Amino acid sequence: MSKSEKDIAKRYKQITDIDKAFPKDLNYLDLLILIERDPKLQALLRQVVLGDEQVQPTTAVSANAATTPSEKTASDVYASDAETDEIQTPPVASPEVSLAPEPEPEPEPEPQNPLLDELQPALNLLNQVEQDADFSDLWLHPDDTQGQTLIRLIATLSQWDQVQELWDRLASRCKTDQRPASADELSILEAALSFYNLTLRSRSAKLSQPETGIAFDHQLHTRATPQGEQINAVWLPGLTNAAGKLQKKPLVRT
């Protein structure tokens, strides 16, 4: 008996040994061994192939029986794989694993400081004043920090006489250039007035804005053009103090 036949006989005994646990995995070679050597399995296969015909159990097929070229026995398999102890299965390619780093989560935005929201009007005023060379030279000190500059500006424009001086400078610009106050100039005037009103309790100073189309009144208005009896445009609103008295008459074009 050759080595391969001994191995087959040994393996057949292992598979059919009822005193031991049945093997967990049967491979292709084990199936060939059972078909060649197990009479019960051979009879069952004949019954499946021949249908309802009565098939009598037969003895095991001889290991030396002739086979066709297309058939392989367990001995053939053992002979062809004599160099290895087990049948080699083709390697299974492992799925490719991406090595690209996962994107880091975006940082959550920091909560807005409510104090900065309340200071935003003052910061806007500071930016506008810094862009105006005349007012920047008048109110700001180059050696101050930004915080000191902001505090100095608010403290200055919180005084009524400074608000009036601001109005005078704007009126002078409008008369000299023969134009209405710009949006930035009006914004600076309104901001200064609001800071001054923070120093008051129950009353407040206001801008005096006459309607266009009404008759010019020298007691209520200041003429920006040399002639005309009807207000066509308001170049600069006037100032009314906290007591309700008109301190600076609106500059109008007639």
C-alpha positions in Angstrom: 0.0 0.0 0.0 1.4 3.4 -1.1 1.7 6.4 1.2 -1.2 8.1 -0.4 -3.5 5.1 0.1 -2.5 4.9 3.7 -3.3 8.5 4.2 -6.7 8.0 2.5 -7.5 5.0 4.8 -6.4 7.0 7.8 -8.6 10.0 6.8 -11.6 7.7 6.0 -11.4 6.3 9.5 -11.2 9.7 11.0 -14.3 10.9 9.1 -16.4 7.8 9.9 -15.3 7.2 13.4 -18.6 7.5 15.3 -16.8 7.5 18.7 -15.3 10.9 17.9 -16.9 14.2 17.2 -17.7 14.7 13.5 -15.3 17.0 11.8 -16.4 20.5 11.6 -15.2 21.1 8.0 -15.3 18.5 5.1 -13.2 19.5 2.1 -13.4 18.3 -1.5 -10.9 15.5 -0.8 -13.0 14.2 2.1 -16.0 14.0 -0.2 -14.1 11.9 -2.7 -12.9 9.6 0.0 -16.5 9.0 1.2 -17.8 8.5 -2.3 -15.1 5.8 -3.0 -15.3 4.0 0.3 -18.6 4.5 2.1 -21.2 1.9 0.9 -24.2 3.8 2.4 -23.3 7.0 0.6 -22.8 5.1 -2.7 -26.3 3.5 -2.3 -27.8 6.9 -1.6 -26.2 8.4 -4.6 -27.5 5.6 -6.9 -31.0 6.0 -5.5 -30.9 9.8 -6.2 -29.6 9.2 -9.8 -31.9 6.2 -10.7 -35.1 7.6 -9.0 -37.6 5.2 -7.5 -35.9 2.0 -8.8 -34.8 -0.4 -6.1 -31.2 -0.2 -5.6 -29.4 -2.8 -3.5 -26.5 -1.7 -1.4 -23.2 -2.8 -2.9 -19.8 -3.1 -1.6 -17.4 -0.2 -1.7 -15.8 0.5 -5.0 -12.3 -0.8 -5.3 -9.7 1.9 -5.0 -8.0 0.2 -8.0 -11.1 0.4 -10.3 -10.5 2.1 -13.7 -11.6 5.6 -14.1 -12.2 7.8 -17.1 -9.7 10.6 -17.9 -12.2 13.1 -16.7 -12.7 11.5 -13.3 -10.4 12.0 -10.3 -10.2 9.7 -7.3 -9.0 10.6 -3.9 -5.7 8.8 -4.7 -5.3 11.1 -7.8 -5.8 14.1 -5.6 -3.3 12.9 -3.1 -0.8 12.1 -5.8 -1.1 15.5 -7.5 -0.7 17.3 -4.1 2.0 15.1 -2.7 4.3 18.0 -2.1 1.9 19.6 0.4 0.0 18.1 3.4 -3.2 20.0 2.7 -4.9 21.3 -0.4 -4.0 24.9 -1.0 -6.9 27.3 -1.4 -6.3 30.4 -3.6 -5.6 33.5 -1.5 -8.5 35.8 -1.1 -7.6 39.4 -1.7 -8.3 41.5 1.3 -10.4 44.6 0.7 -8.3 47.7 0.2 -8.2 50.0 3.2 -8.1 53.7 2.7 -5.2 55.3 4.5 -6.4 58.8 3.9 -6.9 60.6 7.3 -10.4 61.4 8.2 -11.2 65.1 8.1 -11.1 66.8 11.4 -14.5 68.1 12.7 -15.0 71.8 12.2 -14.5 73.7 15.5 -17.7 75.0 17.0 -18.0 78.8 16.8 -17.3 80.6 20.0 -20.4 82.2 21.6 -20.6 85.9 20.9 -19.9 88.2 23.8 -23.0 90.3 24.6 -20.8 93.2 25.6 -19.3 93.4 22.1 -22.8 93.5 20.7 -23.6 96.5 22.9 -20.4 98.2 22.1 -20.8 97.8 18.3 -22.4 101.3 17.7 -19.4 102.9 19.6 -16.9 100.8 17.5 -18.7 101.9 14.3 -18.4 105.5 15.4 -14.7 105.2 16.1 -14.1 103.7 12.7 -16.0 106.6 11.0 -14.1 109.2 13.0 -10.7 107.5 12.2 -11.6 107.8 8.5 -12.3 111.6 8.9 -9.0 113.5 9.1 -10.6 116.6 10.6 -12.4 114.8 13.4 -9.6 112.4 14.0 -7.1 115.2 14.6 -9.7 116.9 16.8 -10.7 114.1 19.1 -8.1 111.2 18.9 -4.6 110.9 20.3 -2.1 108.8 18.3 -0.5 107.3 21.3 -3.7 105.9 22.8 -4.5 102.2 22.5 -7.8 101.3 20.8 -9.5 100.9 24.1 -8.3 104.2 25.3 -9.2 105.9 22.0 -12.8 104.5 22.3 -13.2 105.7 25.9 -11.8 109.1 25.1 -14.2 109.5 22.1 -17.3 108.5 24.1 -16.3 110.8 27.0 -15.8 113.7 24.6 -19.0 113.3 22.6 -21.1 112.8 25.8 -20.7 116.6 26.4 -23.4 118.9 25.0 -20.9 121.6 24.0 -18.9 119.0 22.0 -22.1 117.9 20.2 -22.7 121.6 19.3 -19.2 122.0 18.1 -19.6 118.9 15.9 -22.7 120.4 14.4 -20.9 123.7 13.7 -18.1 122.0 11.8 -20.6 120.0 9.7 -22.6 123.1 8.9 -19.4 124.9 7.8 -18.5 122.0 5.5 -21.9 122.0 3.9 -21.9 125.8 3.3 -18.3 125.8 1.9 -18.9 122.8 -0.4 -22.5 123.7 -1.1 -23.8 120.2 -0.4 -25.8 118.3 2.1 -24.1 116.4 4.9 -23.0 112.9 3.8 -24.4 109.7 5.3 -21.2 109.2 7.4 -21.4 112.8 8.7 -25.0 112.4 9.7 -24.2 109.0 11.3 -21.4 110.6 13.5 -23.8 113.4 14.5 -26.6 110.9 15.5 -24.1 108.7 17.4 -22.7 111.7 19.3 -26.3 112.8 20.2 -27.1 109.3 21.5 -24.0 109.2 23.7 -24.9 112.6 25.2 -28.5 111.4 25.9 -27.0 108.5 28.0 -26.0 111.2 30.5 -29.7 112.3 30.9 -32.4 110.6 32.9 -35.9 111.4 31.6 -35.4 113.9 28.8 -33.3 113.8 25.7 -31.9 116.1 23.0 -33.1 115.6 19.4 -32.4 116.5 15.8 -34.7 119.0 14.3 -35.8 117.9 10.8 -38.2 120.3 9.0 -40.4 119.1 6.1 -39.5 120.2 2.6 -42.0 122.3 0.7 -42.8 124.6 3.6 -42.0 128.3 3.8 -38.6 129.4 5.0 -38.6 130.9 8.5 -35.4 132.7 9.6 -36.4 132.1 13.3 -36.5 128.3 12.7 -34.1 127.7 9.8 -30.7 128.7 8.5 -30.4 129.4 4.8 -27.7 127.6 2.9 -28.4 129.4 -0.4 -28.6 133.1 -0.8 -32.2 133.3 -2.0 -35.5 131.4 -2.1 -38.6 131.4 0.2 -39.4 127.7 0.2 -37.5 124.8 1.7 -36.4 122.5 -1.1 -34.0 120.3 0.9 -32.5 119.9 4.4 -28.7 119.8 4.2 -28.2 119.4 8.0 -30.8 118.8 10.7 -30.8 121.2 13.6 -30.3 120.5 17.3 -32.9 120.8 20.1 -31.6 120.5 23.7 -33.2 118.3 26.4 -35.4 121.2 27.5 -36.9 121.3 24.0 -35.3 124.6 22.9 -33.8 124.9 19.4 -30.1 125.4 19.8 -28.9 124.9 16.2 -31.3 125.8 13.4 -31.5 123.3 10.5 -29.4 124.2 7.5 -31.8 124.2 4.5 -31.6 124.9 0.8 -34.3 127.3 -0.6 
